[in-house]
């Protein structure tokens, strides 16, 4: 009985101590979270588009690229898709020794027209032509950027993001990569 009486206060002390430590750890994490700069973001969602009624323009072209903000610091990777379903995946870099651009083609092929339609549906549903040209985080001075360029119905628009999360941009990017990778793996 004496042992039980001694154990109960010890359990209460330990549970209080663990509970207090947990609360302190959570408070510390919350404080650090508030101190860390969060990236700016635009969470505007895309709209659904009826694929059956959607016609891909003959001049449709989309390219996604990412790479360093300074040309001499690494490679620029790109994925491009045309209205006829042809696609290419490339990497370009600047050769300091030869002072010229070096382009490596990793993959070329064709995706089904239905896949092109799904990509174009994201461009339309995400209102790509209404996005700003640049989404830049002023708190970051260096690093990499992402770019999507679209040609459709005689219009040309490019959107560049730099450490700035834009949901509509990401949705189009995901659709493009998903459709190309799905088709290129089924060849």
C-alpha positions in Angstrom: 0.0 0.0 0.0 2.9 2.4 0.8 4.4 1.7 -2.6 1.1 2.5 -4.3 0.8 5.8 -2.4 4.3 6.8 -3.4 3.7 5.8 -7.1 0.5 7.8 -7.6 2.2 11.2 -6.8 5.1 10.2 -9.0 2.8 9.5 -11.9 1.0 12.8 -11.4 4.3 14.6 -11.3 5.5 12.9 -14.5 2.3 13.5 -16.3 2.3 17.1 -15.4 6.0 17.4 -16.5 5.3 15.7 -19.8 2.2 17.7 -20.4 4.1 20.9 -19.6 7.0 19.9 -21.8 4.6 19.2 -24.7 2.9 22.5 -24.3 6.3 24.3 -24.2 7.5 22.4 -27.3 4.3 23.3 -29.2 4.6 26.9 -28.2 8.2 26.9 -29.3 7.2 25.5 -32.7 4.4 28.1 -33.1 6.8 30.9 -32.3 9.4 29.6 -34.8 6.6 29.2 -37.4 5.7 32.9 -36.9 9.3 34.0 -37.2 10.0 32.1 -40.5 9.0 34.1 -43.5 6.2 32.3 -45.4 6.2 32.5 -49.2 3.6 34.7 -50.7 0.8 32.7 -52.4 -2.3 33.0 -54.5 -4.8 30.2 -53.7 -7.4 31.1 -56.4 -8.8 27.7 -57.6 -9.3 26.6 -61.2 -12.7 26.0 -62.6 -14.0 22.8 -64.1 -14.2 22.7 -67.9 -16.4 20.5 -70.0 -14.0 18.5 -72.1 -16.6 17.4 -74.6 -17.3 21.0 -75.7 -13.6 22.0 -75.6 -11.7 22.4 -78.9 -8.0 22.8 -78.8 -6.8 25.7 -81.0 -4.6 24.7 -83.9 -1.9 27.2 -82.7 -1.9 25.8 -79.1 1.5 25.5 -77.6 2.6 25.2 -74.0 6.0 25.1 -72.4 7.0 24.8 -68.8 10.6 25.5 -67.8 12.5 25.9 -64.6 16.0 26.8 -63.8 18.3 29.2 -62.1 17.8 32.9 -62.1 21.3 33.3 -63.5 22.0 31.7 -66.8 25.5 30.5 -65.9 24.4 28.7 -62.8 23.1 25.3 -63.9 20.6 24.1 -66.5 17.2 25.1 -67.6 14.8 22.2 -68.0 11.7 22.4 -70.2 8.7 20.4 -71.3 6.8 21.5 -74.4 3.5 20.2 -76.0 2.0 21.3 -79.3 -1.6 21.1 -80.5 -0.9 18.0 -82.6 0.3 16.1 -79.6 4.1 16.3 -80.2 6.2 17.0 -77.2 9.8 17.4 -76.2 11.7 17.3 -72.9 15.0 19.3 -73.0 17.7 20.7 -70.9 19.8 23.7 -71.9 22.8 25.1 -70.2 25.5 27.6 -71.0 29.0 26.2 -71.7 31.5 28.7 -70.3 34.4 27.1 -72.1 32.7 27.3 -75.6 30.6 30.3 -74.7 27.5 28.9 -76.3 24.2 27.2 -75.3 24.3 23.4 -75.0 20.9 21.7 -75.5 20.3 18.1 -74.5 17.1 16.5 -75.7 15.9 13.8 -73.3 12.7 12.8 -74.9 10.5 13.5 -77.9 7.3 11.9 -78.9 3.6 12.3 -79.2 0.8 12.3 -76.7 -2.8 11.5 -77.5 -5.0 14.4 -78.6 -7.3 13.7 -75.6 -4.2 14.4 -73.4 -3.6 17.7 -75.2 -7.3 18.6 -74.6 -6.9 17.9 -70.8 -3.9 20.1 -70.7 -5.7 22.9 -72.6 -8.7 22.4 -70.3 -6.4 23.4 -67.3 -5.2 26.4 -69.2 -8.8 27.5 -69.8 -10.2 26.5 -66.4 -7.3 28.1 -64.5 -7.7 31.3 -66.6 -4.1 31.3 -67.5 -4.3 34.4 -69.7 -5.6 36.4 -66.7 -2.6 35.5 -64.4 -0.1 38.2 -63.8 3.2 38.0 -65.8 5.3 37.8 -62.6 4.9 36.5 -59.1 8.1 37.4 -57.3 8.9 37.0 -53.7 10.8 40.1 -52.7 12.3 38.4 -49.6 14.4 36.0 -51.8 17.4 37.3 -53.7 18.6 34.2 -55.5 17.6 30.7 -56.5 15.4 29.3 -59.2 12.3 30.3 -61.1 9.5 28.6 -63.0 7.9 29.7 -66.2 4.9 28.7 -68.3 4.4 30.1 -71.8 1.1 29.5 -73.7 0.1 30.3 -77.2 -3.6 29.9 -78.1 -6.0 31.5 -80.5 -3.4 34.0 -81.5 -2.6 35.1 -78.0 0.7 34.7 -76.2 1.2 34.8 -72.4 4.0 33.9 -70.1 3.9 33.6 -66.3 7.0 33.4 -64.2 7.0 32.5 -60.5 9.9 33.0 -58.1 9.4 31.5 -54.6 5.7 32.4 -54.9 3.0 29.7 -54.8 0.3 30.2 -57.4 -2.3 27.4 -57.3 -3.6 27.9 -60.8 0.0 27.9 -62.2 0.8 24.7 -60.2 -2.4 23.0 -61.5 -1.4 23.7 -65.2 2.1 22.6 -64.5 0.9 19.3 -62.8 -1.5 18.6 -65.7 1.3 19.1 -68.3 3.8 16.9 -66.5 1.2 14.3 -65.7 0.0 13.9 -69.3 3.4 13.9 -70.8 4.8 11.4 -68.3 1.8 9.1 -68.6 2.0 9.1 -72.4 5.8 8.8 -72.5 5.8 5.8 -70.2 3.1 4.0 -72.3 5.1 4.2 -75.5 
